[in-house]
Amino acid sequence: VQLVESGGGLVQPGGSLRLSCAVSGFTFSSYSMSWYRQAPGKERELVAYISSRGGNIYYPDSVKGRFTISRDNAKNTVALRMNSLKPEDTAVYYCSALVDSRYWGQGTQVTVSS
């Protein structure tokens, strides 16, 4: 199983970023996918979840209305569109899949700062 994130970077408050995760090693269309983040000194937290076919989506209140998760089962990718970014969104962002165990990508840094 391999998950590879891309798309992080430095953005000003109020700006937008799109993260992408390319997945291989399992039948992508059969499993839900999630995005997590971990800020320095804090626990890793869930920021978005999408079911295998995209019919069920979940966001915590901290990102609801600003973040959008999507997936392309033909391309084995999952994306996270982040709008209206705030300094408190600064973290390393990870995509994750729960297959026979939980798998993680290497993470991509998102820094929101003026």
C-alpha positions in Angstrom: 0.0 0.0 0.0 1.3 3.4 -0.9 -0.2 6.8 -0.4 1.6 9.9 -1.7 0.4 13.4 -0.9 1.2 16.6 -2.8 0.0 20.2 -3.0 1.0 21.7 0.3 2.8 25.0 0.7 2.7 28.4 2.2 -0.5 30.5 1.8 -1.8 33.7 3.2 -4.8 33.8 5.5 -7.9 33.6 3.5 -6.2 31.8 0.7 -6.8 28.4 -0.8 -4.9 25.2 -1.4 -5.7 21.8 -3.0 -4.0 18.7 -1.7 -4.0 15.5 -3.6 -3.2 11.9 -2.7 -2.3 9.2 -5.1 -3.0 5.7 -3.9 -1.8 2.2 -4.9 -1.6 -1.3 -3.6 -5.3 -2.0 -2.8 -8.7 -1.8 -4.5 -9.1 1.9 -4.0 -12.8 2.0 -5.0 -13.7 -0.5 -2.2 -12.4 1.6 0.8 -13.2 4.9 2.4 -10.5 7.5 2.6 -9.7 10.2 5.1 -7.5 13.3 5.5 -5.9 14.1 8.9 -3.7 16.8 10.1 -1.2 17.3 12.9 0.0 20.6 14.2 3.2 20.9 16.3 2.5 19.8 19.9 -1.0 18.5 19.1 -2.6 15.2 18.4 -3.4 14.1 14.9 -7.0 15.0 14.0 -9.5 14.0 11.4 -10.4 16.8 9.0 -12.4 15.0 6.2 -13.8 11.5 5.5 -15.3 10.1 2.3 -16.9 6.7 1.8 -15.8 4.3 -0.9 -18.2 5.7 -3.5 -18.4 9.2 -2.2 -21.9 9.0 -0.9 -21.0 9.7 2.7 -18.8 12.6 3.7 -17.9 14.0 7.1 -16.1 17.1 8.3 -15.6 18.3 11.9 -17.0 21.7 12.7 -13.5 23.3 12.6 -13.3 22.9 8.8 -17.0 22.5 7.8 -17.9 24.9 5.0 -14.3 25.6 4.1 -12.8 22.2 3.2 -14.1 19.8 0.5 -13.0 16.2 0.1 -13.4 14.4 -3.2 -12.2 11.2 -4.9 -11.7 9.9 -8.4 -12.0 6.1 -8.3 -10.9 5.8 -11.9 -7.6 7.5 -11.1 -7.1 6.2 -7.5 -6.8 9.7 -6.1 -8.4 11.6 -3.3 -8.2 15.4 -2.9 -8.8 18.0 -0.3 -9.8 21.5 -1.4 -9.2 24.0 1.4 -10.6 27.5 1.2 -10.6 30.5 3.6 -7.5 29.1 5.3 -6.7 30.3 8.8 -3.4 30.3 10.7 -4.8 27.6 12.9 -5.0 25.3 9.8 -1.2 25.2 9.8 -0.2 21.5 10.1 1.2 18.5 8.3 -1.7 17.0 6.4 -1.9 13.2 5.8 -4.2 11.1 3.7 -5.1 7.7 5.2 -6.8 4.5 4.3 -8.1 1.8 6.6 -7.6 -1.5 4.8 -6.3 -4.5 6.7 -4.7 -1.9 9.0 -4.5 1.9 8.8 -2.1 3.3 6.3 -0.7 6.8 6.1 1.0 8.9 3.5 4.3 10.8 4.3 2.4 14.0 4.9 2.5 17.4 3.2 3.1 20.7 5.1 0.5 23.4 5.0 1.5 26.8 6.4 -1.0 29.6 6.7 0.8 32.9 7.4 1.1 36.4 6.3 
